Amino acid sequence: MFAFGSAMAVEALTSASRSSPLAVLFRSGEKGFVAVEGRVIGLDTVDVTVEVCRILPAPRSDVPSGLRGEVSMSRPEE
């Protein structure tokens, strides 16, 4: 979480091989979920690993759009 979690995420992404699931997901443009784990010693992050990496499923059509977590980008009429 916070700055160290962001640093771990960046480290995982920059050190991922081109054929790794993380790199493939990042290049795909799909919505995904990635969880990284590591340790913080002083101000350093160490032992950073990708624990979960997967594409998120498409929203279900039987769920009302307001409950899918979608955000409308349109502006209200003035």
Phi and psi in radians as a Rosetta constraint file:
Dihedral C 1 N 2 CA 2 C 2 CIRCULARHARMONIC 1.025 0.35
Dihedral N 2 CA 2 C 2 N 3 CIRCULARHARMONIC -2.570 0.35
Dihedral C 2 N 3 CA 3 C 3 CIRCULARHARMONIC -1.133 0.35
Dihedral N 3 CA 3 C 3 N 4 CIRCULARHARMONIC -0.689 0.35
Dihedral C 3 N 4 CA 4 C 4 CIRCULARHARMONIC -1.195 0.35
Dihedral N 4 CA 4 C 4 N 5 CIRCULARHARMONIC -0.649 0.35
Dihedral C 4 N 5 CA 5 C 5 CIRCULARHARMONIC -1.124 0.35
Dihedral N 5 CA 5 C 5 N 6 CIRCULARHARMONIC -0.721 0.35
Dihedral C 5 N 6 CA 6 C 6 CIRCULARHARMONIC -1.114 0.35
Dihedral N 6 CA 6 C 6 N 7 CIRCULARHARMONIC -0.727 0.35
Dihedral C 6 N 7 CA 7 C 7 CIRCULARHARMONIC -1.091 0.35
Dihedral N 7 CA 7 C 7 N 8 CIRCULARHARMONIC -0.700 0.35
Dihedral C 7 N 8 CA 8 C 8 CIRCULARHARMONIC -1.152 0.35
Dihedral N 8 CA 8 C 8 N 9 CIRCULARHARMONIC -0.707 0.35
Dihedral C 8 N 9 CA 9 C 9 CIRCULARHARMONIC -1.097 0.35
Dihedral N 9 CA 9 C 9 N 10 CIRCULARHARMONIC -0.764 0.35
Dihedral C 9 N 10 CA 10 C 10 CIRCULARHARMONIC -1.123 0.35
Dihedral N 10 CA 10 C 10 N 11 CIRCULARHARMONIC -0.759 0.35
Dihedral C 10 N 11 CA 11 C 11 CIRCULARHARMONIC -1.069 0.35
Dihedral N 11 CA 11 C 11 N 12 CIRCULARHARMONIC -0.754 0.35
Dihedral C 11 N 12 CA 12 C 12 CIRCULARHARMONIC -1.090 0.35
Dihedral N 12 CA 12 C 12 N 13 CIRCULARHARMONIC -0.742 0.35
Dihedral C 12 N 13 CA 13 C 13 CIRCULARHARMONIC -1.205 0.35
Dihedral N 13 CA 13 C 13 N 14 CIRCULARHARMONIC -0.753 0.35
Dihedral C 13 N 14 CA 14 C 14 CIRCULARHARMONIC -1.280 0.35
Dihedral N 14 CA 14 C 14 N 15 CIRCULARHARMONIC -0.417 0.35
Dihedral C 14 N 15 CA 15 C 15 CIRCULARHARMONIC -1.687 0.35
Dihedral N 15 CA 15 C 15 N 16 CIRCULARHARMONIC -0.042 0.35
Dihedral C 15 N 16 CA 16 C 16 CIRCULARHARMONIC -1.233 0.35
Dihedral N 16 CA 16 C 16 N 17 CIRCULARHARMONIC 2.411 0.35
Dihedral C 16 N 17 CA 17 C 17 CIRCULARHARMONIC -1.223 0.35
Dihedral N 17 CA 17 C 17 N 18 CIRCULARHARMONIC 2.738 0.35
Dihedral C 17 N 18 CA 18 C 18 CIRCULARHARMONIC -1.033 0.35
Dihedral N 18 CA 18 C 18 N 19 CIRCULARHARMONIC -0.508 0.35
Dihedral C 18 N 19 CA 19 C 19 CIRCULARHARMONIC -1.686 0.35
Dihedral N 19 CA 19 C 19 N 20 CIRCULARHARMONIC 0.061 0.35
Dihedral C 19 N 20 CA 20 C 20 CIRCULARHARMONIC -1.205 0.35
Dihedral N 20 CA 20 C 20 N 21 CIRCULARHARMONIC 2.677 0.35
Dihedral C 20 N 21 CA 21 C 21 CIRCULARHARMONIC -0.980 0.35
Dihedral N 21 CA 21 C 21 N 22 CIRCULARHARMONIC -0.620 0.35
Dihedral C 21 N 22 CA 22 C 22 CIRCULARHARMONIC -1.135 0.35
Dihedral N 22 CA 22 C 22 N 23 CIRCULARHARMONIC -0.824 0.35
Dihedral C 22 N 23 CA 23 C 23 CIRCULARHARMONIC -1.144 0.35
Dihedral N 23 CA 23 C 23 N 24 CIRCULARHARMONIC -0.706 0.35
Dihedral C 23 N 24 CA 24 C 24 CIRCULARHARMONIC -1.101 0.35
Dihedral N 24 CA 24 C 24 N 25 CIRCULARHARMONIC -0.785 0.35
Dihedral C 24 N 25 CA 25 C 25 CIRCULARHARMONIC -1.067 0.35
Dihedral N 25 CA 25 C 25 N 26 CIRCULARHARMONIC -0.798 0.35
Dihedral C 25 N 26 CA 26 C 26 CIRCULARHARMONIC -1.056 0.35
Dihedral N 26 CA 26 C 26 N 27 CIRCULARHARMONIC -0.752 0.35
Dihedral C 26 N 27 CA 27 C 27 CIRCULARHARMONIC -1.309 0.35
Dihedral N 27 CA 27 C 27 N 28 CIRCULARHARMONIC -0.382 0.35
Dihedral C 27 N 28 CA 28 C 28 CIRCULARHARMONIC -1.221 0.35
Dihedral N 28 CA 28 C 28 N 29 CIRCULARHARMONIC -0.486 0.35
Dihedral C 28 N 29 CA 29 C 29 CIRCULARHARMONIC 1.419 0.35
Dihedral N 29 CA 29 C 29 N 30 CIRCULARHARMONIC -0.010 0.35
Dihedral C 29 N 30 CA 30 C 30 CIRCULARHARMONIC -1.279 0.35
Dihedral N 30 CA 30 C 30 N 31 CIRCULARHARMONIC 2.726 0.35
Dihedral C 30 N 31 CA 31 C 31 CIRCULARHARMONIC -1.302 0.35
Dihedral N 31 CA 31 C 31 N 32 CIRCULARHARMONIC 2.325 0.35
Dihedral C 31 N 32 CA 32 C 32 CIRCULARHARMONIC -2.490 0.35
Dihedral N 32 CA 32 C 32 N 33 CIRCULARHARMONIC 3.051 0.35
Dihedral C 32 N 33 CA 33 C 33 CIRCULARHARMONIC -2.266 0.35
Dihedral N 33 CA 33 C 33 N 34 CIRCULARHARMONIC 2.259 0.35
Dihedral C 33 N 34 CA 34 C 34 CIRCULARHARMONIC -2.325 0.35
Dihedral N 34 CA 34 C 34 N 35 CIRCULARHARMONIC 2.333 0.35
Dihedral C 34 N 35 CA 35 C 35 CIRCULARHARMONIC -2.118 0.35
Dihedral N 35 CA 35 C 35 N 36 CIRCULARHARMONIC 2.221 0.35
Dihedral C 35 N 36 CA 36 C 36 CIRCULARHARMONIC -1.970 0.35
Dihedral N 36 CA 36 C 36 N 37 CIRCULARHARMONIC 2.689 0.35
Dihedral C 36 N 37 CA 37 C 37 CIRCULARHARMONIC -2.335 0.35
Dihedral N 37 CA 37 C 37 N 38 CIRCULARHARMONIC 2.575 0.35
Dihedral C 37 N 38 CA 38 C 38 CIRCULARHARMONIC -2.990 0.35
Dihedral N 38 CA 38 C 38 N 39 CIRCULARHARMONIC -3.099 0.35
Dihedral C 38 N 39 CA 39 C 39 CIRCULARHARMONIC -2.071 0.35
Dihedral N 39 CA 39 C 39 N 40 CIRCULARHARMONIC 2.683 0.35
Dihedral C 39 N 40 CA 40 C 40 CIRCULARHARMONIC -2.008 0.35
Dihedral N 40 CA 40 C 40 N 41 CIRCULARHARMONIC 2.137 0.35
Dihedral C 40 N 41 CA 41 C 41 CIRCULARHARMONIC -2.146 0.35
Dihedral N 41 CA 41 C 41 N 42 CIRCULARHARMONIC 1.949 0.35
Dihedral C 41 N 42 CA 42 C 42 CIRCULARHARMONIC 1.138 0.35
Dihedral N 42 CA 42 C 42 N 43 CIRCULARHARMONIC -2.037 0.35
Dihedral C 42 N 43 CA 43 C 43 CIRCULARHARMONIC -1.959 0.35
Dihedral N 43 CA 43 C 43 N 44 CIRCULARHARMONIC 0.246 0.35
Dihedral C 43 N 44 CA 44 C 44 CIRCULARHARMONIC -1.870 0.35
Dihedral N 44 CA 44 C 44 N 45 CIRCULARHARMONIC 2.525 0.35
Dihedral C 44 N 45 CA 45 C 45 CIRCULARHARMONIC -1.762 0.35
Dihedral N 45 CA 45 C 45 N 46 CIRCULARHARMONIC 2.338 0.35
Dihedral C 45 N 46 CA 46 C 46 CIRCULARHARMONIC -2.350 0.35
Dihedral N 46 CA 46 C 46 N 47 CIRCULARHARMONIC 2.823 0.35
Dihedral C 46 N 47 CA 47 C 47 CIRCULARHARMONIC 0.943 0.35
Dihedral N 47 CA 47 C 47 N 48 CIRCULARHARMONIC 0.766 0.35
Dihedral C 47 N 48 CA 48 C 48 CIRCULARHARMONIC -1.370 0.35
Dihedral N 48 CA 48 C 48 N 49 CIRCULARHARMONIC 2.208 0.35
Dihedral C 48 N 49 CA 49 C 49 CIRCULARHARMONIC -2.353 0.35
Dihedral N 49 CA 49 C 49 N 50 CIRCULARHARMONIC 2.667 0.35
Dihedral C 49 N 50 CA 50 C 50 CIRCULARHARMONIC -1.578 0.35
Dihedral N 50 CA 50 C 50 N 51 CIRCULARHARMONIC 2.045 0.35
Dihedral C 50 N 51 CA 51 C 51 CIRCULARHARMONIC -1.600 0.35
Dihedral N 51 CA 51 C 51 N 52 CIRCULARHARMONIC -0.643 0.35
Dihedral C 51 N 52 CA 52 C 52 CIRCULARHARMONIC -2.432 0.35
Dihedral N 52 CA 52 C 52 N 53 CIRCULARHARMONIC 2.394 0.35
Dihedral C 52 N 53 CA 53 C 53 CIRCULARHARMONIC -2.645 0.35
Dihedral N 53 CA 53 C 53 N 54 CIRCULARHARMONIC 1.940 0.35
Dihedral C 53 N 54 CA 54 C 54 CIRCULARHARMONIC -2.694 0.35
Dihedral N 54 CA 54 C 54 N 55 CIRCULARHARMONIC 2.711 0.35
Dihedral C 54 N 55 CA 55 C 55 CIRCULARHARMONIC -1.351 0.35
Dihedral N 55 CA 55 C 55 N 56 CIRCULARHARMONIC 2.378 0.35
Dihedral C 55 N 56 CA 56 C 56 CIRCULARHARMONIC -1.360 0.35
Dihedral N 56 CA 56 C 56 N 57 CIRCULARHARMONIC 2.508 0.35
Dihedral C 56 N 57 CA 57 C 57 CIRCULARHARMONIC -1.186 0.35
Dihedral N 57 CA 57 C 57 N 58 CIRCULARHARMONIC 2.711 0.35
Dihedral C 57 N 58 CA 58 C 58 CIRCULARHARMONIC -1.136 0.35
Dihedral N 58 CA 58 C 58 N 59 CIRCULARHARMONIC 2.614 0.35
Dihedral C 58 N 59 CA 59 C 59 CIRCULARHARMONIC -1.032 0.35
Dihedral N 59 CA 59 C 59 N 60 CIRCULARHARMONIC 2.488 0.35
Dihedral C 59 N 60 CA 60 C 60 CIRCULARHARMONIC -1.292 0.35
Dihedral N 60 CA 60 C 60 N 61 CIRCULARHARMONIC 2.420 0.35
Dihedral C 60 N 61 CA 61 C 61 CIRCULARHARMONIC -1.308 0.35
Dihedral N 61 CA 61 C 61 N 62 CIRCULARHARMONIC -0.302 0.35
Dihedral C 61 N 62 CA 62 C 62 CIRCULARHARMONIC -1.530 0.35
Dihedral N 62 CA 62 C 62 N 63 CIRCULARHARMONIC 0.020 0.35
Dihedral C 62 N 63 CA 63 C 63 CIRCULARHARMONIC -1.777 0.35
Dihedral N 63 CA 63 C 63 N 64 CIRCULARHARMONIC 2.238 0.35
Dihedral C 63 N 64 CA 64 C 64 CIRCULARHARMONIC -0.971 0.35
Dihedral N 64 CA 64 C 64 N 65 CIRCULARHARMONIC 2.479 0.35
Dihedral C 64 N 65 CA 65 C 65 CIRCULARHARMONIC -0.995 0.35
Dihedral N 65 CA 65 C 65 N 66 CIRCULARHARMONIC -0.542 0.35
Dihedral C 65 N 66 CA 66 C 66 CIRCULARHARMONIC -1.197 0.35
Dihedral N 66 CA 66 C 66 N 67 CIRCULARHARMONIC -0.272 0.35
Dihedral C 66 N 67 CA 67 C 67 CIRCULARHARMONIC -1.826 0.35
Dihedral N 67 CA 67 C 67 N 68 CIRCULARHARMONIC 0.075 0.35
Dihedral C 67 N 68 CA 68 C 68 CIRCULARHARMONIC -1.574 0.35
Dihedral N 68 CA 68 C 68 N 69 CIRCULARHARMONIC -0.054 0.35
Dihedral C 68 N 69 CA 69 C 69 CIRCULARHARMONIC 1.455 0.35
Dihedral N 69 CA 69 C 69 N 70 CIRCULARHARMONIC 0.228 0.35
Dihedral C 69 N 70 CA 70 C 70 CIRCULARHARMONIC -1.456 0.35
Dihedral N 70 CA 70 C 70 N 71 CIRCULARHARMONIC 2.578 0.35
Dihedral C 70 N 71 CA 71 C 71 CIRCULARHARMONIC -2.062 0.35
Dihedral N 71 CA 71 C 71 N 72 CIRCULARHARMONIC 2.237 0.35
Dihedral C 71 N 72 CA 72 C 72 CIRCULARHARMONIC -1.336 0.35
Dihedral N 72 CA 72 C 72 N 73 CIRCULARHARMONIC 2.324 0.35
Dihedral C 72 N 73 CA 73 C 73 CIRCULARHARMONIC -1.727 0.35
Dihedral N 73 CA 73 C 73 N 74 CIRCULARHARMONIC -0.014 0.35
Dihedral C 73 N 74 CA 74 C 74 CIRCULARHARMONIC -1.357 0.35
Dihedral N 74 CA 74 C 74 N 75 CIRCULARHARMONIC 2.676 0.35
Dihedral C 74 N 75 CA 75 C 75 CIRCULARHARMONIC -1.707 0.35
Dihedral N 75 CA 75 C 75 N 76 CIRCULARHARMONIC 2.510 0.35
Dihedral C 75 N 76 CA 76 C 76 CIRCULARHARMONIC -1.150 0.35
Dihedral N 76 CA 76 C 76 N 77 CIRCULARHARMONIC 2.591 0.35
Dihedral C 76 N 77 CA 77 C 77 CIRCULARHARMONIC -1.105 0.35
Dihedral N 77 CA 77 C 77 N 78 CIRCULARHARMONIC 2.464 0.35
